[in-house]
Amino acid sequence: MSRSIVLGALAVATLGLLAGCSGAASRGLTQNDMVVVFAPDVTKAQVAAARTHCNGVAGARAEKPGPDNAANRANPLRFDVTGLDNIAQAKLAQCLSTQAGVQGFTNDDGGMS
């Protein structure tokens, strides 16, 4: 086998590997969440019910509850909607809107603002 063929094959393989890695890396850096906004008097049972009832709807996954701190008490329920299109996110929003204590939702792309 000639040296130019081997180098060419190696270059193609390297480019393929780099393209795959850069795609995986960029997906890992960007996570989109739907943050559920609850009424001020929401109970833990209502949050748990919304988490259970809507988990898996249209491919969205409820994130595990975070530590008991002010930020997590203010927004106790988040769904990972990374990669879901608008229709799938609308299905999740519809499910959440039927749950007691839910006032709405916002999107958080994980970016700094």
C-alpha positions in Angstrom: 0.0 0.0 0.0 1.4 3.4 -0.9 2.2 6.0 1.7 -0.2 8.5 0.2 -3.1 6.1 0.4 -2.3 5.4 4.0 -2.0 9.1 4.9 -5.2 9.9 3.0 -7.1 7.2 4.9 -5.7 8.4 8.1 -6.7 12.0 7.3 -10.3 10.9 6.5 -10.5 8.9 9.7 -9.2 11.8 11.8 -11.6 14.2 10.3 -14.5 11.8 10.9 -13.4 11.4 14.5 -13.1 15.1 15.1 -16.5 15.8 13.6 -18.1 13.2 15.8 -16.3 14.4 18.9 -17.1 18.1 18.3 -20.8 17.2 17.8 -20.8 15.2 21.1 -19.0 18.0 22.9 -21.4 20.7 21.7 -24.4 18.6 22.7 -22.9 18.1 26.1 -22.4 21.8 26.7 -26.0 22.8 25.8 -28.9 21.6 27.8 -32.3 23.1 27.5 -34.7 22.9 30.5 -38.4 23.7 30.9 -38.6 25.2 34.4 -42.0 24.8 36.0 -43.4 27.8 37.8 -45.6 26.9 40.7 -48.1 28.9 42.8 -46.5 30.3 46.0 -48.6 27.9 48.2 -47.8 24.7 46.2 -47.3 21.6 48.2 -44.6 19.0 47.9 -47.2 16.5 46.9 -48.4 18.7 44.0 -44.8 19.0 42.8 -44.3 15.3 43.0 -47.6 14.7 41.2 -46.6 17.0 38.3 -43.2 15.3 38.1 -44.7 11.8 38.0 -47.6 12.6 35.7 -45.6 14.5 33.0 -42.3 12.6 33.2 -41.6 11.0 29.8 -44.3 13.0 27.9 -43.0 13.6 24.4 -39.5 12.4 25.4 -39.0 15.0 28.2 -37.4 13.8 31.3 -37.9 15.3 34.8 -34.7 16.1 36.4 -33.9 14.8 39.9 -34.8 17.1 42.7 -31.9 19.3 43.7 -30.7 20.0 47.3 -33.1 21.8 49.6 -32.1 25.4 49.1 -33.8 28.7 48.2 -33.2 28.3 44.4 -34.6 24.8 44.3 -37.6 25.7 46.5 -38.4 28.6 44.1 -38.1 26.3 41.0 -38.5 22.7 42.3 -39.2 21.0 39.0 -37.3 21.1 35.7 -37.6 19.0 32.6 -34.8 18.3 30.2 -36.1 19.2 26.8 -32.8 19.2 25.0 -33.3 18.2 21.4 -37.1 18.3 21.6 -39.0 20.3 18.9 -41.7 22.8 19.6 -44.5 20.3 19.2 -43.0 18.0 21.8 -42.4 20.9 24.2 -46.0 22.0 23.6 -47.2 18.5 24.6 -45.2 18.7 27.8 -46.6 22.2 28.5 -50.1 20.9 28.0 -49.5 18.1 30.5 -48.1 20.5 33.0 -51.0 22.9 32.6 -53.4 20.2 33.9 -51.5 19.8 37.2 -52.6 21.5 40.4 -50.3 24.3 41.6 -48.7 24.9 38.2 -48.8 28.5 37.1 -46.6 28.3 34.0 -43.2 27.5 32.7 -40.1 29.1 31.3 -37.3 27.8 29.2 -33.7 27.8 30.4 -31.0 27.0 27.8 -28.3 26.8 30.5 -26.6 29.9 29.2 -25.4 32.8 31.2 -27.5 36.0 30.9 
